[in-house]
């Protein structure tokens, strides 16, 4: 299966390396990062692990003779892990102001598997909840976050699902 792994700007972005390591034997993985994700883990790390060019801006895609349309079309699944409240809101609203949000909109909700990671208050905010419900109604699938001690030293729901849970979900992925 061809997986496009979208990494957004959460402290959990470093876990993308483990996700790639666990999936790369059986799947082809392309990575798209938001610019804020690069503050948490470098594109070079994910490029080395995935053995494919990592895309951060729309211009990265154009330089490689690959467009955002191609990246979305070639993917069997668009896994966004971690997914911040920001990227979830952009997908719901159809905002295409970076490469990842553009690919998510081009690919459409039926290809989206979203693994949220954020502060509990952000996750439980009625706007975020409404955005997730809307995306689910349109066909996106979600991997529920865990309750855990979060980076902000608060305990609550919002931690990225375990790597094992994400890998199992992807390996059993059904687009229907």
Order of alpha helices (4+ residues) and beta strands (2+ residues): beta-alpha-beta-alpha-beta-alpha-alpha-beta-alpha-alpha-beta-alpha-alpha-beta-beta-beta-alpha
